[in-house]
Amino acid sequence: MNLCIDQGNSRTKVALVEEGQITHHFIYRSFSSSDVERLFQLYPVTDSIISSVINIEPAIVNTLQRLSQRFVLFDHQTPVPITNRYATPETLGQDRIAAAVGAKALCPNENLLIIDAGSAVTYDFVSEAGEYMGGNIAPGLKMRFTILHRMTKKLPLVEADENELLPLFGQNTRDAIAAGVIRGVAYEVKGYMRTLGNQVPHFQTYLTGGHAPYVLRNVRDSKREKRTIRYEKHLVLIGLNEILEYNKLKIEN
């Protein structure tokens, strides 16, 4: 059983993977070496990988190294099963390359647009030849809500409901902010899809991240939207498992 750990800006996502399938999934607001110890006690974990966009506590790394038969601390020097064409790979977030690997594993022979709606919204492109070609970073939903509130004198801090289909134009301040922010990201998504569709003959879009459901409902509200979007909640964790397996094969060979 593989233990895959993705430390984000606000949460740590953990998956236990057996024979390529996620069997257990957990989300931690805070994550420590004692949590690692408990996972190894409760489940037959043999190998592990950790990726982080923040500084990892040395105690977590030490515990994973001590308890794992094979351990991967994922960074820009870790071998991955796609070609990274980014000019500065040392500055590329590991979650972005892991999501790219995950999408390629799920859809191996296709051009891929990968959108991660988390603390930031990232847009990344992987060619059908398996080359990561780069991507963009934009403010996430919470960031946009917060900035509207903090940078004005009267606008309230809004929290949206992922299940609501927002109006085209709000008829009160709360709905105007919610629709402006969430529809704004949804239109960004559609814009990237439309522009990419003019440059490549075919591609598949994957949407992931904690705020993906908010965006997804408002992207799919148009019958004219011809291209499908696949929502994959665990895309980064799927990619981390692929990277772990890839490195295990390299060690064995």
Secondary structure as UniProt FT lines:
FT   STRAND          2..7
FT   STRAND          12..18
FT   TURN            19..20
FT   STRAND          21..28
FT   HELIX           33..42
FT   STRAND          47..52
FT   HELIX           58..67
FT   STRAND          70..73
FT   TURN            76..77
FT   STRAND          83..84
FT   HELIX           89..91
FT   HELIX           94..106
FT   TURN            108..109
FT   STRAND          112..117
FT   STRAND          120..126
FT   TURN            128..129
FT   STRAND          131..139
FT   HELIX           141..150
FT   TURN            162..163
FT   HELIX           173..197
FT   TURN            198..199
FT   STRAND          204..208
FT   TURN            210..211
FT   HELIX           212..219
FT   TURN            220..221
FT   TURN            223..224
FT   STRAND          229..231
FT   TURN            233..234
FT   HELIX           235..252
//
